[in-house]
Amino acid sequence: MSASRPVLRTALVTGSTSGIGRATALALARAGLHVIVHGRDAERGRSVVDAIRSAGGRADLILADLSEEKEAARLAHEAEERTGGLDVLVNNAFLAQRYAPSARSSGADLDRSVAVNVKAPLVLVAHLGPRMAERGRGSIINVSMVAANKAVPGIALTSAAKAALESLTRGWTADYAPAGVRVNTVSPGVVLTPANEQLREQMERFAQATPARRPAQPEEVADVIAFLASPAASFVFGANLPVDGGMSVS
């Protein structure tokens, strides 16, 4: 006898005004979910909402600065109010450090990275996870990076923060899986986004060292996130799916 596969209908995607987050919001909306778009830039956020609505989907925009704990809590509360209850949380918002040797990094630099990359997801899950558990369904997807588990120079703080997020995935799986809430990680490798367009040449050169020999497009990562939010992933708990063109095994 097969287990039931709950259909998830509402989603919050943090950092969804550009790049992987934008592509994820669009992908989830195409799958029929009511999507809460989040970011700090109102104009870019409205463009994502307009794109979803013009395609016949449902979306709303909430602006919040996730470097502030109270803002993360407000985002969770408002997203629940707008949707009547969230089924999917994608922790995608990302604060990248300035490329620098770790010896030039300070405690303040680490605090800034942890605030967005670790503490904000912690606050959001603390608010939304128990509600998902009460309803007996939900999917939490944390966006990490392959560099969290590789020796990559110049980004030690970001890598450390993402490694902490991966550890939270495992802890949250233990906490919430018995109630039917799935928690998983997606780890992109080299992805071309508007934010790093000026580094296209370097990134394409770096990607040549991977088996795929090219960078990913944001949509390729978003499709994996959408899979984890779908009934097709009903028995995927605590996984870390690399979307890296084979970088993690090369």
N, C-alpha and C positions, 0 to 999 in steps of 0.2 A: 504494500500500500504506500503510495507516495504522499509525502507531507505537503500541506498547503503552501502556496507561494503567495504571500501578501503582495498586493500591488501598491507601490509607493506613489503618492500623488503630489507631494509638495516638497520643495527643496530650497535651502539657503546655500548659496555659493559665495564664499568670502573672496574678496579680491577679484571680482568678476567683471570689471570694466574694460579689461584688455587681456591679451595673451591667452594662456591656458584657461584662466577663469572665464573669460568671455566665451571661448569656444565651448566650455563645459555648460555654461548657462544656456547657450543656444541648443546644444545637444539634448539636454534634459527637457527643455521646452518642446523640442521636436518629438520627444518621447511621450509628451502629454502632461508633464508635470507643471504645476504652478511654481514659478521660480522667483525667489527673492534675490535680486541683483544687489551686490554690496560693493562699495568702494568709497573713495574720498572725493572723487572728481564728479560733480553733478552732470556736467555736459557729456562726459564719456558714459556715465551710467545711464543717462536718458537714451543715448544712442543704442545701447544694448536692449533696453526695455522696448524701445520703438521697433527694433529689428524683430524681437520676439512677437510683439503684438501684431505687426504688419504681416507676419506669417501665420497668424491665427492662434498664437499661443497666449498664455497668461503670465504676466510678470509685473513686479513692483520693485521700486528702488528704495533702499535704505542707505543713507550715508552714515559712516561711523569711522572713527580713528581707533583702530585696534591696538595701538600702542598704549591706550588707556583702558585699564580693567573695567571701569564703570561703563565705558562705551561698548565694550564687548557684551556686558550684561544687558545693556539697553538694546543692542542689536538682537540678541536672542529673544528678549521679551517682545519687541515690536514685530519680529518675523513670525512669532507664534500668533500674535494678534491678527496680523494680515492674512495668514493662511488658515487659521483655525486649528493649527497643530502641524508641526514639521515632521516629515517622514525621512528626509535626507539632509545631511549636513556635509558639505564639502569644505574642509579646512584648507583653502588654497592660498589665502593672503600670505604674502611673502616679503620679508625685508632682507634684501641682499646686502652684504657688507661690501665696503670698498675693498677692491683687490689689494691686499697688503700682507706682508709676512706677519706671522702671529706675534712676533716680538714688538711690532708697532701697534698692536691692538691693546685697548685698555679695558678695564672692568666696565666702564660706561658703554663701550662698544658692545660688549657681551650682553649687558642689560637691555640695550635697545633690540638686539637680535632676539633674545629670549622673550621679550615682551610680546612681539608680534608672532614669532614662529612657534612659541611653546605656550606662553601664558594665555594668549587669546584663545587658542583651541581648548585649553584646559577650562577656561571660564565658560565657553560656549557649550562644551560637553557637560559640564556640571549643571547647566541650566536645562539643556535639551535632552540629554541622555535619559534621565529618570522619567521624563514625560513619554519618550519613545518606549521605554520599558513598560510603562503603565498600559500603553496601547498595544503592546505585544508585537511591535514591528518597527523597523528603522534601519537605516544604513548610514554609517559615518565613514567618510573617506578622507584620509589625510594625505596631502600631497607633499612628499618628501623630495629627495634628489639622490641620484646614484652616488654622488660625492660624499654622502653621509657615511658610506661604507668603503670609501677608497681614499688613497693618499693623493690629494689634489692640493697643490701649493696655493697659498694666497687667500683661501676661503675657510680657514679653520673654524672661525666662529659660526658661520652659517652651517657648516657641516656638523658641528657639535649640536647646534640647536635642532637640526633636522634629525639627527640620531636620537635626540631626546623625544622628538615627536614619534618616531618609530617605536620607541620603548613604550610610550603612552598607548599606541595602537594595541600592543600586546596586553598591557594592563587593562585597558577598556574592554578588550575581548573577554578577558576573565570576568569582568564585572557585569557586562551586559549581554553576552551571548545566551545565557540561560533564559533570558526574557525575550529572545528573538531579535535582538538588535545586533546587526553585523558591523564590525569595525575592521577596516582594511586600509592599507597604504598603497599608493601609486608612486613610483620613483622614476621620474623622467631623467633622461640624460641630456644631450645637447638639443635644445629646442629653439627654433628661430621665432622670436616674438617682436612686436614693435619696440619693446623696451631695450632689446639688445641688437637692433638693426644695425647700429653703427659698428658692431663687432662681427658682422656677418662673415667677413673674410676669415677672421681668426677662428670663428666657430666652425665654419665649413672645413677648415684645415684640420681642426681638432677632431671633427667627426670622421674624417678620412681614416683615422686610426681604429674605428669601430668596424665590426663585421658588415654592418649595413652601408658604411661609407657615405653617409649623409646625415644631416641633422633631421630631427622630427619637426613636423608642423604641429601647432597647438591642437588642431583637430584630432590628430592621431593619439594624443594623450587624453583628450576629452572623451573620445570613444571608449577608452578603457574605463574611465571614471563612470561614464553612463552605463557600461556593462555592470559595474559593481553596484550601481543603484537599481538595477533591473531584477526581475524575478529569475532571470537566467543564472544569477549569482547567489541563489538562495542558500547554498551550502558552502559559501566561501566566507570563512571567518578567520581573522587575524593574519591574512596574507599580505605580503609585500610584493606587488607586481611591478617588475622593472619594465619601463617603456623607453628603452635606451639604445635600440639598434644593436644589441649584443654587447654593449660596453661592459656590463657587469660580469661577463664571462670571458672577456678577452684579456 
